[in-house]
């Protein structure tokens, strides 16, 4: 039989206007860090530096917070809400207009497949601004009673897995509710946030309403502990989330946290197996598994385990791993050398603890950071790969016999962010959804996101929601209670 | 010669029973005029842990009870409180130094507050839930669910309305409660426990401890099976201690000014969003 190979279909980077050095965005202007210090941002698909980015120190954070405070007091809080909303509509439109540029830059800086940045990250980011734009003059109906108030200056710290989308999740509701923002993108993925600053300029957003400071975890702690910041919104690891909770314990700062997860993806024996296999693949291999809500624990009913695993392996062998800029690529690069070593270390415990590893046969590029799509079978609940977030393209497979056992195992985790259910029986699906202790539950689908849909976790997966009316409320203060 | 009163032994309330503190400790309580009135139990860390175990065990049944059923159970508490109004009033007079008339007014307010929360149980979801218009073939809905085991530190004054406002709001949505009574004014809390024991509240849904607040703040904060805390009865130093200890399992910690607010109920729910695929 003749096999037809895919020809390379590379997305051009000529749309980008890359600079060798990037500055901070404070008070409406790009400014260098006061120390002049810079750090490189790496293309994880090649391991080569794309550009140098300004490193924000305490003095820069101070300047950003001061700019945000002035903009809040003098401009943003005084502006009619409908006008505020119109700025957000403008931003949404400009993001749509420049979507291709953003997608290419995101893929370059993050390593995710262009198919995902083009079809998921950037369109959803624009949708978040469009959705929240409409809230700006309707805050009385957000569920907190009449005349809810903004917090003031919001410090926002976002992760590297969906850089632009997480920016939109944070900035759009914050501005709609009337806050001003100091945002720190992740150390390894600062570029789309800095391009977003240009969008703010094009939209004519008043200076200081959005400030972007690039840096590392230390920069983040300067934001968290800054007395001029009224509210913290953080997405990242549960460990850092707990540190933030401690750091603000003695203050009146309001905090929302979107943290880790170890989602169960439950496949019952009455599921449509082929659809479920697609869902399992999407659940764990979407975005290289760098997803806090990834379906990283497959719970498959014991009597269909063999069939599901066989079909899953056959499907995984078809996953195209490689150049993220290739439009045919399914699985891109691991975001950083550090993350790759974390995945390697944690999966090695899977081998050591007795689980059976299988990786899809694929040629990994010689340069850059890569990990083949991998599953572990024979995983028990006590294995580290069943309990800890791997944050990579690695699936742990566990089995169950009864629905009650599925629930017991699914809920046996300190996390509670998301879960999946696969069954053709509607009442069983809803029974299962009711019993799962998780904030987002996908039934016969996985990894779906929408600005109208609240997202966030139970237990150690965080505080609060993002998206929908419930997410908006986190950026407002009610008058009573 | 006048009759000698039968004095009451004030005990803890854990899992529907009235044990003494396992520590064997009590602390002498004086009334507003300085005379001895009781030896309430001085609860230990172990008592707190026992109460959490009971509350966790009761959570499954209580959270799965229908909202209508929970509403009737709350209303039943109000009915039994009404029958005990005089006793509550006497305790408030002794503890808080109010006049009998003022004390009775507080009791009546507390009973009405319980009735108010009873009416909330089957309305929370309609108020706080949502059907979300997502772009795609999905029915997407968000519903509030109880968080789990909620601890609460009760404000000293007014002791009974503070207690009812906190506990009723916690259990209305299906949470179970571990109540730390006001250290200064614990008597109404124990009488309230007796009300719970003689109404329809399942064992473990409400547990009441008396003792020294500063001793229990850290243990409540660090207990990994407590999901949330109503910290309304704590001072700012205690609140900070609770928050630092509570970060270990990211406890949801909230304080409230008003005893009567749906915000109290909504603070102790989690929002679950379900994406249900639509298709043929």
Boltz contact constraints between the chains, C-beta under 6 A:
constraints:
  - contact:
      token1: [A, 242]
      token2: [B, 247]
      max_distance: 6.0
  - contact:
      token1: [A, 245]
      token2: [B, 247]
      max_distance: 6.0
  - contact:
      token1: [A, 246]
      token2: [B, 244]
      max_distance: 6.0
  - contact:
      token1: [A, 246]
      token2: [B, 247]
      max_distance: 6.0
  - contact:
      token1: [A, 249]
      token2: [B, 240]
      max_distance: 6.0
  - contact:
      token1: [A, 249]
      token2: [B, 243]
      max_distance: 6.0
  - contact:
      token1: [A, 249]
      token2: [B, 244]
      max_distance: 6.0
  - contact:
      token1: [A, 250]
      token2: [B, 240]
      max_distance: 6.0
  - contact:
      token1: [A, 433]
      token2: [B, 274]
      max_distance: 6.0
  - contact:
      token1: [A, 440]
      token2: [B, 273]
      max_distance: 6.0
  - contact:
      token1: [A, 441]
      token2: [B, 274]
      max_distance: 6.0
  - contact:
      token1: [A, 442]
      token2: [B, 275]
      max_distance: 6.0
  - contact:
      token1: [A, 443]
      token2: [B, 276]
      max_distance: 6.0
  - contact:
      token1: [A, 444]
      token2: [B, 277]
      max_distance: 6.0
  - contact:
      token1: [A, 445]
      token2: [B, 275]
      max_distance: 6.0
  - contact:
      token1: [A, 445]
      token2: [B, 277]
      max_distance: 6.0
  - contact:
      token1: [A, 448]
      token2: [B, 275]
      max_distance: 6.0
  - contact:
      token1: [A, 450]
      token2: [B, 134]
      max_distance: 6.0
  - contact:
      token1: [A, 450]
      token2: [B, 135]
      max_distance: 6.0
  - contact:
      token1: [A, 452]
      token2: [B, 132]
      max_distance: 6.0
  - contact:
      token1: [A, 452]
      token2: [B, 133]
      max_distance: 6.0
  - contact:
      token1: [A, 452]
      token2: [B, 134]
      max_distance: 6.0
  - contact:
      token1: [A, 453]
      token2: [B, 132]
      max_distance: 6.0
  - contact:
      token1: [A, 453]
      token2: [B, 134]
      max_distance: 6.0
  - contact:
      token1: [A, 453]
      token2: [B, 140]
      max_distance: 6.0
  - contact:
      token1: [A, 453]
      token2: [B, 273]
      max_distance: 6.0
  - contact:
      token1: [A, 454]
      token2: [B, 142]
      max_distance: 6.0
  - contact:
      token1: [A, 454]
      token2: [B, 271]
      max_distance: 6.0
  - contact:
      token1: [A, 454]
      token2: [B, 273]
      max_distance: 6.0
  - contact:
      token1: [A, 458]
      token2: [B, 270]
      max_distance: 6.0
  - contact:
      token1: [A, 460]
      token2: [B, 250]
      max_distance: 6.0
  - contact:
      token1: [A, 465]
      token2: [B, 271]
      max_distance: 6.0
  - contact:
      token1: [A, 468]
      token2: [B, 132]
      max_distance: 6.0
  - contact:
      token1: [A, 469]
      token2: [B, 130]
      max_distance: 6.0
  - contact:
      token1: [A, 470]
      token2: [B, 271]
      max_distance: 6.0
  - contact:
      token1: [A, 480]
      token2: [B, 261]
      max_distance: 6.0
  - contact:
      token1: [A, 481]
      token2: [B, 256]
      max_distance: 6.0
  - contact:
      token1: [A, 481]
      token2: [B, 261]
      max_distance: 6.0
  - contact:
      token1: [A, 481]
      token2: [B, 263]
      max_distance: 6.0
